[in-house]
Amino acid sequence: MSANEIETKMACDHASKNDVATPEAHTFFQKAYADESGHRDWMDSAAAALRRRRYPPANAGGFLLDGVAP
């Protein structure tokens, strides 16, 4: 999924900068780029949260952050 988000962002970025594209197309691809950036940010934060649950910090006393033992 991450690779798809990266490729889609790159495609939208290139398309939004295309000299022969209409102003409407530029706007469409700029919005699509922003949307894909939001997807990627969400995916990154969700993955980080899952990693924290699986590998809690050393000061968590061997328990997950929500108090449930691994």
CYANA upper distance limits for C-alpha pairs under 8 A (distance plus 0.5 A):
  1 MET  CA      5 GLU  CA      6.84
  2 SER  CA      6 ILE  CA      6.80
  2 SER  CA     40 ARG  CA      7.64
  2 SER  CA     43 MET  CA      8.25
  3 ALA  CA      7 GLU  CA      6.66
  4 ASN  CA      8 THR  CA      6.49
  5 GLU  CA      9 LYS  CA      6.52
  5 GLU  CA     36 GLU  CA      6.87
  5 GLU  CA     37 SER  CA      8.43
  5 GLU  CA     39 HIS  CA      7.99
  5 GLU  CA     40 ARG  CA      6.79
  6 ILE  CA     10 MET  CA      6.70
  6 ILE  CA     40 ARG  CA      8.46
  7 GLU  CA     11 ALA  CA      6.63
  8 THR  CA     12 CYS  CA      6.59
  8 THR  CA     33 TYR  CA      8.29
  8 THR  CA     36 GLU  CA      7.65
  9 LYS  CA     13 ASP  CA      6.53
  9 LYS  CA     32 ALA  CA      8.45
  9 LYS  CA     33 TYR  CA      5.87
  9 LYS  CA     36 GLU  CA      6.46
  9 LYS  CA     37 SER  CA      7.49
 10 MET  CA     14 HIS  CA      6.64
 11 ALA  CA     15 ALA  CA      6.52
 12 CYS  CA     16 SER  CA      6.47
 12 CYS  CA     29 PHE  CA      5.66
 12 CYS  CA     30 GLN  CA      7.37
 12 CYS  CA     32 ALA  CA      6.96
 12 CYS  CA     33 TYR  CA      5.83
 13 ASP  CA     17 LYS  CA      6.99
 13 ASP  CA     29 PHE  CA      7.50
 13 ASP  CA     30 GLN  CA      7.50
 13 ASP  CA     33 TYR  CA      6.79
 14 HIS  CA     18 ASN  CA      6.82
 15 ALA  CA     21 ALA  CA      8.10
 15 ALA  CA     26 HIS  CA      7.63
 15 ALA  CA     29 PHE  CA      6.86
 16 SER  CA     21 ALA  CA      8.13
 16 SER  CA     25 ALA  CA      7.46
 16 SER  CA     26 HIS  CA      4.91
 16 SER  CA     27 THR  CA      7.64
 16 SER  CA     28 PHE  CA      8.23
 16 SER  CA     29 PHE  CA      5.52
 16 SER  CA     30 GLN  CA      6.25
 17 LYS  CA     21 ALA  CA      8.45
 17 LYS  CA     26 HIS  CA      7.40
 18 ASN  CA     26 HIS  CA      8.26
 21 ALA  CA     25 ALA  CA      6.32
 21 ALA  CA     26 HIS  CA      6.94
 22 THR  CA     26 HIS  CA      6.83
 23 PRO  CA     27 THR  CA      6.76
 24 GLU  CA     28 PHE  CA      6.63
 25 ALA  CA     29 PHE  CA      6.63
 26 HIS  CA     30 GLN  CA      6.59
 27 THR  CA     31 LYS  CA      6.73
 28 PHE  CA     32 ALA  CA      6.68
 29 PHE  CA     33 TYR  CA      6.46
 30 GLN  CA     34 ALA  CA      6.82
 31 LYS  CA     35 ASP  CA      6.66
 32 ALA  CA     36 GLU  CA      6.65
 33 TYR  CA     37 SER  CA      6.61
 34 ALA  CA     38 GLY  CA      6.82
 35 ASP  CA     39 HIS  CA      6.92
 36 GLU  CA     40 ARG  CA      6.69
 37 SER  CA     41 ASP  CA      6.63
 38 GLY  CA     42 TRP  CA      6.66
 39 HIS  CA     43 MET  CA      6.65
 40 ARG  CA     44 ASP  CA      6.62
 41 ASP  CA     45 SER  CA      6.72
 42 TRP  CA     46 ALA  CA      6.52
 43 MET  CA     47 ALA  CA      6.56
 44 ASP  CA     48 ALA  CA      6.67
 45 SER  CA     49 ALA  CA      6.68
 46 ALA  CA     50 LEU  CA      6.79
 47 ALA  CA     51 ARG  CA      6.70
 48 ALA  CA     52 ARG  CA      6.70
 49 ALA  CA     53 ARG  CA      6.83
 50 LEU  CA     54 ARG  CA      6.72
 51 ARG  CA     55 TYR  CA      6.26
 51 ARG  CA     56 PRO  CA      8.36
 52 ARG  CA     56 PRO  CA      5.61
 52 ARG  CA     57 PRO  CA      7.96
 52 ARG  CA     65 LEU  CA      8.39
 53 ARG  CA     64 LEU  CA      6.25
 53 ARG  CA     65 LEU  CA      6.94
 54 ARG  CA     64 LEU  CA      7.75
 54 ARG  CA     70 PRO  CA      8.12
 55 TYR  CA     64 LEU  CA      8.23
 56 PRO  CA     60 ALA  CA      6.73
 56 PRO  CA     62 GLY  CA      8.08
 56 PRO  CA     63 PHE  CA      7.72
 56 PRO  CA     64 LEU  CA      6.20
 56 PRO  CA     65 LEU  CA      7.04
 58 ALA  CA     62 GLY  CA      7.80
 60 ALA  CA     64 LEU  CA      7.29
 60 ALA  CA     65 LEU  CA      7.21
 62 GLY  CA     69 ALA  CA      7.66
 62 GLY  CA     70 PRO  CA      8.23
 63 PHE  CA     67 GLY  CA      6.19
 63 PHE  CA     68 VAL  CA      6.45
 63 PHE  CA     69 ALA  CA      5.23
 63 PHE  CA     70 PRO  CA      6.84
 64 LEU  CA     68 VAL  CA      5.91
 64 LEU  CA     69 ALA  CA      6.39
 64 LEU  CA     70 PRO  CA      6.94
